[in-house]
Amino acid sequence: AGSASPQSVAVLPFKTIGAPGNEAFLGLGMADAVITRLGKTGKLPVSPTAAVRRYQEKEIDPLEVGKSLGVTAVLAGNVQQSGDRLRVTVQLLRVGDGRQIWADQFDEKFTDVFAVQDLLAQRLASALTLRLTEAERQRLKQPHTANLDAYQLYLKGRYYWNRRTPEWIGKGIECFNQALKLDPTYAQAYAGLADSYAISASGLPPLERLPKAKAAAERALELDDTLAEAHASLGFIRYKFDWDWAGAERSFKRAMAMNPNYATAFHWYGEMLSLVGRFDEAVSALQQAERLDPLSTAIKHNLGETWFRARQFDRTLQKSNEILELDPAAPQVHYLRWHVAQAQGRYEDAVAE
């Protein structure tokens, strides 16, 4: 693996190739499975699915993406389903010099997709020279449904959820519910439902969606207490809906312990800490979220808001500029600048913003 082992890695959405009908959800699902498995070991910073999903269905240069995400290695791959066969090819590249560190190919029956994911995660961990304990090796074998149709519905649900619009999230909710009809014990599908109802992008009123999100998260954790996503969703609901700060903190800390690479847990925890006035801790949590997902404008916005509440206006404006560089149309920029202008008595500027 060369003289220096990678210090961080991004797993890019796999390209789906082959006949029409091989939908992109399979490529994103394969990447998400590897990201989740590696993240659970806690051995190496892994860019979260939220950070790499923006590159789905785009022609990209893996090395440029790696530089943008601030990682030292990227895993790029292709996935092809042909009949009952599944072929996956991958290569691990060093971002600094473009050198190929490792490559492999897997050709199995599609019914063995879970075995392919387990094997891919194990070989990638080895290529990254991660020394894993037996407990950490077991975490590479992520629990999943034994029902292949339910799994494909779950992948479609996550694919739709990642689009972050009411229409697509609605389709995702349908897929998660269909998966649960096929396998009522599928914890990840309940976590998908919780995530769908928890966020405002679902387009549903809070009084309608948040109780559903809470019920789904609690059911997911009854089935599998190791799901970081479900702990984070429950923490979000406890703080946003129940105003249960202590309960939310327990949930967020559990999520962060279960998966130290899950940026959303750090993000939501930092957002809560900021709102209750624990500014130093909020900045620490949000900066960790930003390290994991450096291109997220939402995380930068919450950091900017925290600096504003702490009356550090220069840092608030600096964050607004960072958001502007990533997304010139982002409304958060004007929201942050309005706050600062108003606080400084620059009322004409505040009105303009």
C-alpha positions in Angstrom: 0.0 0.0 0.0 3.0 2.3 -0.3 5.0 4.1 2.3 2.1 6.1 3.8 -1.3 4.6 4.5 -4.3 6.8 3.7 -5.4 8.9 6.7 -9.0 9.4 5.4 -11.1 8.0 2.6 -14.2 8.9 0.5 -16.3 6.1 -1.1 -17.9 7.6 -4.2 -21.3 6.4 -5.5 -20.6 3.5 -7.8 -21.4 3.9 -11.5 -24.2 1.6 -12.6 -23.5 0.2 -16.1 -25.3 -2.2 -18.3 -28.9 -2.6 -19.5 -31.6 0.1 -18.8 -33.3 -0.7 -15.6 -30.0 -0.9 -13.7 -31.0 2.1 -11.7 -28.6 4.4 -10.0 -29.9 3.4 -6.6 -27.8 0.2 -6.8 -24.6 2.2 -7.1 -25.4 4.6 -4.3 -26.5 1.7 -2.1 -23.3 -0.2 -2.7 -21.3 2.9 -1.6 -23.5 3.6 1.3 -23.1 0.0 2.6 -19.3 0.3 2.5 -19.3 3.7 4.1 -21.6 2.5 6.9 -19.4 -0.6 7.6 -16.1 1.3 7.6 -17.7 4.1 9.7 -18.8 1.7 12.4 -15.2 0.6 13.0 -14.2 4.1 14.1 -10.7 3.5 12.8 -10.5 6.0 9.9 -12.4 9.2 8.9 -14.8 8.2 6.1 -16.8 10.9 4.2 -20.5 10.2 4.9 -23.0 9.4 2.3 -24.4 12.9 2.6 -21.1 14.3 1.4 -20.7 12.0 -1.6 -24.3 11.8 -2.8 -23.9 15.1 -4.7 -21.6 13.3 -7.2 -24.2 10.7 -8.0 -25.0 10.4 -11.7 -22.3 13.0 -12.6 -19.2 12.6 -14.7 -16.5 13.3 -12.1 -12.7 13.2 -11.6 -12.3 11.0 -8.4 -9.1 12.8 -7.5 -10.7 16.3 -7.8 -13.6 15.1 -5.6 -11.1 13.7 -3.1 -9.4 17.1 -2.9 -12.7 18.9 -2.4 -13.6 16.5 0.4 -10.2 16.9 2.0 -9.5 13.1 2.0 -6.2 11.3 1.2 -7.8 8.4 -0.7 -10.9 7.7 -2.8 -12.6 4.5 -3.7 -14.3 4.5 -7.1 -16.2 1.6 -8.6 -18.7 0.3 -11.1 -21.6 -2.1 -10.4 -23.4 -4.1 -13.1 -26.4 -6.4 -12.7 -26.9 -8.8 -15.6 -29.6 -11.3 -15.1 -28.9 -13.0 -11.8 -25.2 -11.9 -11.8 -23.7 -8.9 -10.0 -20.3 -7.6 -11.1 -18.5 -5.0 -9.0 -15.1 -3.5 -9.9 -13.3 -1.1 -7.6 -10.1 0.9 -7.3 -8.6 2.8 -4.4 -6.6 5.9 -5.5 -4.2 8.1 -3.5 -5.5 11.7 -3.9 -2.0 13.3 -3.7 -0.4 11.6 -6.7 -3.2 9.6 -8.3 -1.5 6.3 -7.6 -3.6 3.2 -7.5 -3.3 1.6 -4.0 -5.6 -1.3 -4.6 -8.1 -2.7 -7.1 -10.4 -5.7 -7.1 -13.3 -7.3 -8.8 -16.3 -9.3 -7.5 -18.5 -11.4 -9.7 -21.3 -13.2 -7.8 -25.0 -14.1 -8.0 -27.1 -11.1 -7.3 -28.7 -13.0 -4.4 -25.2 -12.8 -2.7 -25.1 -9.0 -2.8 -24.7 -8.9 1.0 -21.7 -11.2 0.9 -20.2 -9.0 -1.8 -20.6 -5.9 0.5 -19.1 -7.8 3.4 -16.1 -9.0 1.4 -15.6 -5.6 -0.2 -15.5 -3.8 3.1 -13.1 -6.4 4.6 -10.7 -6.2 1.6 -10.9 -2.4 1.6 -10.1 -2.3 5.3 -7.1 -4.5 4.6 -6.0 -2.3 1.7 -6.2 0.7 4.1 -4.0 -1.2 6.5 -6.6 -0.9 9.3 -5.7 -3.2 12.2 -9.1 -4.4 13.4 -10.1 -6.2 16.6 -12.5 -9.1 16.3 -15.4 -6.8 17.5 -14.5 -4.3 14.8 -14.4 -7.0 12.2 -17.9 -8.0 13.2 -19.0 -4.4 12.7 -18.0 -4.7 9.0 -20.7 -7.3 8.7 -23.6 -4.9 8.9 -26.9 -6.5 10.0 -29.4 -6.5 7.1 -32.5 -8.2 5.9 -32.4 -11.6 4.4 -35.1 -10.5 1.9 -33.5 -9.3 -1.3 -36.6 -7.6 -2.6 -36.9 -5.7 0.7 -33.3 -4.7 0.4 -33.8 -3.3 -3.1 -36.8 -1.3 -1.9 -34.7 0.1 1.0 -32.0 1.1 -1.5 -34.6 2.9 -3.7 -36.0 4.6 -0.6 -32.6 5.9 0.4 -31.9 7.0 -3.2 -35.2 9.0 -3.2 -34.6 10.3 0.3 -31.3 11.7 -0.8 -33.0 13.9 -3.3 -34.4 16.0 -0.4 -37.6 17.3 -2.0 -41.2 16.5 -0.8 -42.0 14.5 -3.9 -38.9 12.3 -3.7 -39.1 11.8 0.0 -42.7 10.8 -0.4 -41.6 8.1 -2.9 -38.9 7.1 -0.4 -41.5 6.6 2.4 -43.5 4.4 0.1 -40.4 2.2 -0.6 -39.6 1.9 3.1 -43.1 0.9 3.9 -43.1 -1.7 1.1 -39.8 -3.1 2.4 -41.4 -3.4 5.9 -44.3 -5.3 4.5 -41.9 -7.9 3.1 -39.7 -7.9 6.3 -41.4 -6.3 9.4 -38.1 -6.8 11.4 -36.0 -4.7 9.0 -34.5 -2.1 11.3 -32.8 0.0 8.6 -36.1 0.5 6.8 -37.6 1.9 10.0 -34.5 4.1 10.3 -35.1 5.3 6.8 -38.7 6.1 7.7 -37.5 8.0 10.8 -35.1 10.1 8.7 -37.7 10.8 6.1 -40.3 12.1 8.6 -37.7 14.0 10.7 -36.6 16.5 8.1 -38.6 19.5 7.0 -37.8 18.7 3.4 -40.6 16.1 3.6 -43.0 18.9 3.2 -45.2 17.6 6.0 -46.4 19.7 9.0 -44.3 19.0 12.2 -47.3 17.9 14.2 -47.9 15.2 11.5 -44.4 14.0 10.8 -42.5 14.2 14.0 -44.6 11.7 16.0 -44.3 9.3 13.0 -40.5 9.9 13.0 -40.2 9.2 16.7 -42.2 5.9 16.5 -40.1 4.7 13.6 -36.8 5.5 15.3 -37.9 3.8 18.5 -39.0 0.7 16.6 -35.7 0.7 14.7 -33.8 0.7 17.9 -35.9 -2.0 19.4 -34.8 -4.2 16.5 -31.2 -3.1 16.4 -29.7 -0.8 19.1 -26.5 -0.2 17.0 -28.0 2.0 14.3 -26.4 5.4 14.6 -28.9 6.9 12.2 -31.9 5.9 14.4 -30.2 7.2 17.6 -29.5 10.5 15.8 -33.1 10.8 14.5 -34.4 10.1 18.0 -32.1 12.8 19.4 -33.3 15.3 16.7 -37.0 14.6 17.6 -36.4 14.8 21.3 -34.8 18.2 21.0 -36.9 19.6 18.2 -40.3 18.3 19.2 -40.2 17.3 22.8 -37.7 19.9 24.1 -36.1 17.1 26.0 -32.5 18.4 26.0 -31.1 15.7 28.3 -32.7 12.9 26.4 -31.6 14.3 23.1 -28.0 14.6 24.3 -28.0 11.0 25.3 -29.3 9.9 21.9 -26.8 12.1 20.0 -23.8 10.8 22.1 -24.9 7.3 21.5 -25.1 7.9 17.8 -21.6 9.5 17.7 -20.2 6.6 19.7 -21.8 4.1 17.4 -20.5 5.8 14.3 -17.9 8.5 14.8 -18.1 9.3 11.0 -21.8 10.1 11.0 -21.7 13.8 10.3 -25.5 14.3 10.8 -25.2 13.3 14.5 -22.5 15.9 15.1 -24.5 18.5 13.1 -27.8 18.1 14.9 -26.1 17.8 18.3 -24.2 21.1 17.6 -27.4 22.8 16.4 -29.1 21.9 19.7 -26.1 23.0 21.8 -26.1 26.3 20.0 -29.7 26.9 20.8 -29.3 26.2 24.5 -26.3 28.6 24.7 -23.5 26.0 25.0 -21.5 27.8 22.3 -18.0 26.3 22.8 -19.4 22.8 22.7 -21.6 23.6 19.8 -18.7 25.0 17.8 -16.7 21.8 18.6 -19.5 19.5 17.4 -20.3 21.5 14.3 -16.6 21.8 13.3 -16.3 18.0 13.5 -19.4 17.7 11.3 -17.8 20.1 8.9 -14.6 18.1 8.8 -16.6 15.0 7.9 -18.8 16.8 5.4 -16.8 19.9 4.3 -19.1 20.8 1.4 -22.3 21.0 3.5 -23.8 24.5 3.4 -26.3 23.5 6.1 -23.5 22.7 8.6 -21.7 26.0 7.7 -24.9 27.9 8.2 -25.4 26.4 11.7 -21.8 27.3 12.5 -22.4 30.9 11.3 -25.5 31.1 13.5 -23.5 29.8 16.5 -20.8 32.5 16.0 -23.6 35.1 15.7 -25.2 34.0 19.0 -21.7 34.1 20.6 -21.5 37.7 19.2 -18.5 36.8 17.1 -19.7 38.7 14.0 -16.5 38.5 11.9 -16.6 34.7 12.0 -20.3 34.7 11.1 -19.5 36.8 8.0 -16.6 34.5 7.2 -18.9 31.5 7.2 -21.4 33.4 5.0 -18.6 33.9 2.4 -17.7 30.2 2.6 -21.3 29.3 1.8 -21.4 31.8 -1.1 -18.3 30.1 -2.6 -20.1 26.7 -2.6 -23.6 28.0 -3.6 -23.9 31.6 -4.9 -27.7 31.2 -4.7 -27.8 30.0 -1.1 -30.4 32.0 0.9 -28.6 31.2 4.2 -25.9 33.8 3.2 -28.3 36.7 3.4 -29.9 35.4 6.5 -26.5 35.4 8.3 -25.6 38.8 7.0 -29.0 40.3 7.9 -28.4 39.1 11.5 -25.0 40.7 11.7 -26.1 44.0 10.0 -29.1 44.3 12.3 -27.0 43.6 15.4 -24.4 46.2 14.4 -27.1 48.9 13.7 -26.5 48.9 9.9 -30.2 48.9 9.2 -30.1 49.8 5.5 -27.7 46.9 4.9 -30.0 44.6 7.0 -33.1 45.6 4.9 -31.0 44.9 1.7 -30.0 41.5 2.9 
